[in-house]
Structures are given as structure tokens and as C-alpha cells.
Amino acid sequence: MANKQKILIVDDDENIAELISLYLTKECFETNMVYDGESAIEAVKTFQPNLILLDLMLPGIDGYQVCREVRGFSTVPIIMLSAKGEVFDKVLGLELGADDYMEKPFDTKELVARVKAVLRRYKTVAPAAVPETAPAAKVKMVDYPDLNINLTNYSVLYKGKTLDMPPKELELLYFLASSPNQVFTREQLLDQIWGYEYIGDTRTVDVHIKRLREKIQDHEAWKLSTVWGIGYKFEVFS
């Protein structure tokens, strides 16, 4: 039997944490509950979850700081939970590295659906051994000067060094780079990368482009370009 996927639940309200745990356990997830920010950071290292459900209003270190610190050593997907529904709070959470954001109070069935959707997006399965006579699988990869993006093994090589890049950023970069000079609207990118299951707004795309630009600088042969009023493209210079 395959190992259960592990969910770390971080919420200072023990009743809410237990309710979430109950629903996730019914869906065959393994859960661990912690109730403050410092315990959350330690639990990420020891429990090694496949996903974190992170409340923002925590005693001591708040959820934003937890997210910031976790992103310093892990790319584990994070869904933020908060009673704050302002756009600023959502954008800040995404900029710090969260993958999704849900407002409280939330429907537990929707929360479970979000968890499953995010885990599906992050799932990378090691290639199984195949007979030598089997045809070679097609490698999904694009290659430019000083930049190699491999979607098959989820790796990015930039100026000779491997970049640590969350799956959604890599998928967005690969999608744009695999169609050079083609302009995509934010809505098209949301649909292609996040899919119809994602419930969010186009600022999500802007945040991920910003993160990519922090890691990959414009090159004399290519760059990530903004097409004002429309969207983005991976521009290649002849």
C-alpha cells in the first residue's frame, strides 16, 4: 500500500484544527496538528509534510513569517487560511510563497478539494524502470542560451547552476518558453497552469512572474516580457 500523504495543520484554534484533521483523515491523509508558528517551522522539518494548511493569526510568529521562513528551506505547497479577505492580504501571502489562499469561515469539503487539487499539481512521480526494448519517453524540455527548462524531471539550469524552483513557477516558465514570442493573457495562463479547479484571480500570475524575474535576469538572447494591458510572453531575440 502506498504511503499516505501528510498534511501539517497549523491553527491556534484547536477545534478548527481537529475538524480539519477529521475530514482529511477520512480522505486517507495523515495529519499532524500544531498551534503556533515556532512549532510549525519545527514540524515542517520533522514531520516533512506533503502540504501545509497555515493559519495567519498565530501566537508569536504569525503565518506570514512562518511562510517566509519555510520558503527559505522548503518548496512544500502551502495553503493559507485566514479571516482576512482583503486583496492585499491574499497578494502578500502569494508573494511570500503560498500556493493558495482560503478565507474563513470555509466549507470543509471545498478545503479538502483544494488540498487534493494542489497536491495533484505538485505531484512528481519518479520514472519507473522500463525494459530496454521499450521506446524512450519524450522529454519535455526547452533550451536557450544559459537556460534549460526540463518539465520531465522538474529542473531548471540557469547559467550552469540548478535553481530551486516550486513546480508552479517552473510550469509557468516552461509554458511561456515553449511558445517563444507568443503573448498570453493572464486568464489564459491561469487556465493553462492552474486549471479550472483554481479559484483565484489574475494577480496570481503577476506574483509568479515577479518571483521568476527575481531568479532569472533578462538575457541578451531572451527575456520574460510584459505586454502592457494584455499579459506576458517569453521574448526571444534573433
C-alpha positions as CSV (number, residue, x, y, z in Angstrom):
1,M,0.0,0.0,0.0
2,A,1.3,3.4,-0.9
3,N,2.3,5.7,1.9
4,K,-0.3,8.3,3.0
5,Q,0.3,11.9,2.0
6,K,1.0,14.0,5.1
7,I,-0.8,17.3,5.9
8,L,0.5,19.7,8.5
9,I,-2.3,21.7,10.1
10,V,-1.2,25.0,11.7
11,D,-4.0,26.8,13.6
12,D,-4.2,28.2,17.1
13,D,-7.9,27.2,17.3
14,E,-7.7,23.5,18.4
15,N,-11.3,22.9,17.5
16,I,-10.8,24.1,13.9
17,A,-7.6,22.1,13.6
18,E,-9.3,18.9,14.8
19,L,-12.2,19.4,12.5
20,I,-9.9,19.8,9.5
21,S,-7.9,16.8,10.7
22,L,-11.1,14.7,10.9
23,Y,-12.1,15.5,7.3
24,L,-8.6,14.9,5.9
25,T,-8.2,11.6,7.8
26,K,-11.5,10.4,6.3
27,E,-9.9,11.1,2.9
28,C,-6.9,8.9,3.9
29,F,-4.4,11.6,4.7
30,E,-2.1,11.5,7.6
31,T,-2.3,14.7,9.6
32,N,-0.3,16.5,12.3
33,M,-1.6,19.5,14.2
34,V,0.4,22.3,15.8
35,Y,-0.9,25.5,17.3
36,D,1.9,28.2,17.0
37,G,4.4,29.5,14.5
38,E,7.6,28.2,16.0
39,S,6.1,24.7,16.4
40,A,5.1,24.9,12.7
41,I,8.6,25.6,11.5
42,E,10.0,22.7,13.5
43,A,7.2,20.4,12.4
44,V,8.0,21.1,8.7
45,K,11.5,19.7,9.3
46,T,10.5,16.7,11.4
47,F,7.1,15.7,10.0
48,Q,8.1,16.5,6.4
49,P,4.5,17.1,5.2
50,N,3.4,17.0,1.6
51,L,1.3,20.1,2.2
52,I,0.8,22.7,4.9
53,L,-2.5,24.3,5.9
54,L,-1.4,27.5,7.5
55,D,-3.5,29.9,9.6
56,L,-2.3,33.5,9.5
57,M,-3.3,34.7,13.0
58,L,-0.9,32.7,15.2
59,P,0.6,33.4,18.6
60,G,4.2,34.5,18.5
61,I,5.3,34.2,14.9
62,D,2.4,34.8,12.5
63,G,1.6,32.8,9.4
64,Y,3.3,35.3,7.1
65,Q,6.6,34.9,8.9
66,V,6.2,31.1,9.1
67,C,5.6,31.1,5.3
68,R,8.7,33.3,4.7
69,E,10.9,31.1,6.9
70,V,9.6,27.8,5.5
71,R,10.3,29.0,2.0
72,G,13.9,29.5,3.0
73,F,14.4,25.8,3.1
74,S,11.4,24.0,1.5
75,T,9.2,24.2,-1.5
76,V,6.4,22.3,0.2
77,P,3.0,23.6,-1.0
78,I,1.2,26.0,1.4
79,I,-2.5,26.9,1.6
80,M,-3.1,29.9,3.8
81,L,-6.2,30.1,5.9
82,S,-7.4,33.5,7.2
83,A,-10.4,35.5,8.2
84,K,-8.8,38.4,6.3
85,G,-10.3,38.6,2.9
86,E,-8.7,41.8,1.6
87,V,-6.9,41.6,-1.7
88,F,-3.7,43.0,-0.1
89,D,-3.6,40.0,2.4
90,K,-4.1,37.5,-0.4
91,V,-1.4,39.1,-2.6
92,L,1.0,39.3,0.3
93,G,0.5,35.6,1.1
94,L,1.2,34.7,-2.6
95,E,4.2,36.9,-2.8
96,L,5.7,35.2,0.3
97,G,5.3,31.8,-1.4
98,A,1.8,30.5,-0.6
99,D,0.2,28.4,-3.3
100,D,-3.4,29.1,-2.4
101,Y,-5.5,31.2,0.0
102,M,-8.8,30.4,1.6
103,E,-11.0,32.8,3.7
104,K,-12.5,31.7,7.0
105,P,-15.1,30.5,7.5
106,F,-14.7,27.9,4.8
107,D,-16.6,24.8,3.7
108,T,-14.6,21.7,4.7
109,K,-15.5,19.9,1.5
110,E,-14.0,22.8,-0.5
111,L,-10.9,22.8,1.7
112,V,-10.4,19.1,1.0
113,A,-10.9,19.7,-2.7
114,R,-8.3,22.5,-2.7
115,V,-5.8,20.2,-0.8
116,K,-6.3,17.5,-3.4
117,A,-6.0,20.0,-6.3
118,V,-2.8,21.5,-5.0
119,L,-1.3,18.1,-4.3
120,R,-2.1,16.9,-7.9
121,R,-0.3,19.9,-9.3
122,Y,2.7,19.2,-7.2
123,K,2.9,15.5,-7.8
124,T,6.1,14.4,-9.5
125,V,6.4,10.7,-9.9
126,A,9.8,9.1,-10.3
127,P,10.1,7.3,-13.6
128,A,9.5,3.6,-13.3
129,A,12.0,1.2,-14.6
130,V,11.2,0.2,-18.2
131,P,12.5,-2.6,-20.3
132,E,15.5,-1.8,-22.6
133,T,13.3,-2.6,-25.6
134,A,10.7,0.0,-24.6
135,P,10.7,3.2,-26.7
136,A,12.3,6.2,-24.9
137,A,9.8,8.6,-23.4
138,K,9.6,12.0,-24.9
139,V,11.4,14.5,-22.7
140,K,9.6,17.8,-22.2
141,M,12.4,20.3,-22.3
142,V,13.3,23.7,-23.8
143,D,16.8,25.0,-24.2
144,Y,18.1,28.6,-24.6
145,P,21.5,30.2,-24.1
146,D,22.2,29.9,-20.3
147,L,18.7,28.4,-19.6
148,N,17.5,24.9,-19.7
149,I,13.9,24.1,-18.5
150,N,13.1,20.4,-18.1
151,L,9.5,19.7,-17.3
152,T,10.1,15.9,-17.3
153,N,12.2,16.0,-14.1
154,Y,11.2,19.4,-12.9
155,S,14.6,21.1,-13.1
156,V,15.9,24.5,-14.3
157,L,19.5,25.0,-15.2
158,Y,20.4,28.7,-15.3
159,K,24.0,29.8,-16.1
160,G,25.3,26.4,-15.2
161,K,23.5,26.2,-11.8
162,T,20.4,24.4,-10.8
163,L,17.7,26.7,-9.5
164,D,15.4,25.8,-6.6
165,M,12.0,26.5,-8.1
166,P,8.5,25.5,-7.0
167,P,6.5,23.4,-9.5
168,K,4.1,26.2,-10.4
169,E,6.8,28.6,-11.2
170,L,8.6,26.0,-13.3
171,E,5.4,25.1,-15.2
172,L,4.7,28.7,-16.0
173,L,8.2,29.3,-17.2
174,Y,8.2,26.2,-19.3
175,F,4.8,27.0,-20.8
176,L,5.9,30.5,-21.9
177,A,9.4,29.4,-23.1
178,S,7.9,26.6,-25.1
179,S,6.0,29.1,-27.2
180,P,8.6,31.9,-27.7
181,N,7.3,35.4,-28.7
182,Q,3.7,34.3,-28.2
183,V,1.6,36.6,-26.0
184,F,-0.6,35.0,-23.4
185,T,-3.2,36.8,-21.3
186,R,-3.3,36.3,-17.6
187,E,-6.6,34.4,-17.9
188,Q,-5.0,32.0,-20.5
189,L,-2.1,31.4,-18.2
190,L,-4.4,30.8,-15.2
191,D,-6.3,28.2,-17.2
192,Q,-3.2,26.5,-18.6
193,I,-1.1,26.3,-15.5
194,W,-3.6,26.3,-12.6
195,G,-6.6,24.8,-14.4
196,Y,-10.3,25.2,-13.9
197,E,-10.1,23.9,-10.3
198,Y,-8.2,27.0,-9.2
199,I,-10.3,29.7,-7.5
200,G,-8.3,32.8,-7.6
201,D,-7.6,36.0,-9.6
202,T,-5.1,37.1,-12.2
203,R,-2.8,38.6,-9.6
204,T,-1.6,35.1,-9.0
205,V,0.1,35.1,-12.4
206,D,1.7,38.5,-11.7
207,V,3.1,37.2,-8.4
208,H,4.7,34.2,-10.0
209,I,6.2,36.2,-12.9
210,K,7.7,38.5,-10.2
211,R,9.2,35.5,-8.5
212,L,10.6,34.2,-11.7
213,R,12.2,37.6,-12.5
214,E,13.9,37.6,-9.1
215,K,15.6,34.3,-10.0
216,I,16.2,34.7,-13.8
217,Q,17.6,38.0,-15.1
218,D,17.0,39.3,-18.6
219,H,19.4,37.7,-21.1
220,E,20.8,39.2,-24.3
221,A,19.1,36.3,-26.2
222,W,15.8,36.2,-24.3
223,K,13.7,37.7,-21.5
224,L,10.3,37.5,-19.8
225,S,8.4,40.4,-21.2
226,T,5.3,42.2,-20.0
227,V,2.8,43.1,-22.8
228,W,1.0,46.0,-21.1
229,G,-2.7,45.6,-20.8
230,I,-2.6,42.0,-22.1
231,G,-0.2,39.7,-20.4
232,Y,3.2,38.1,-20.8
233,K,5.5,36.4,-23.3
234,F,8.9,34.8,-23.4
235,E,10.6,37.1,-25.9
236,V,13.5,35.7,-28.0
237,F,15.8,37.9,-29.9
238,S,17.2,36.8,-33.3
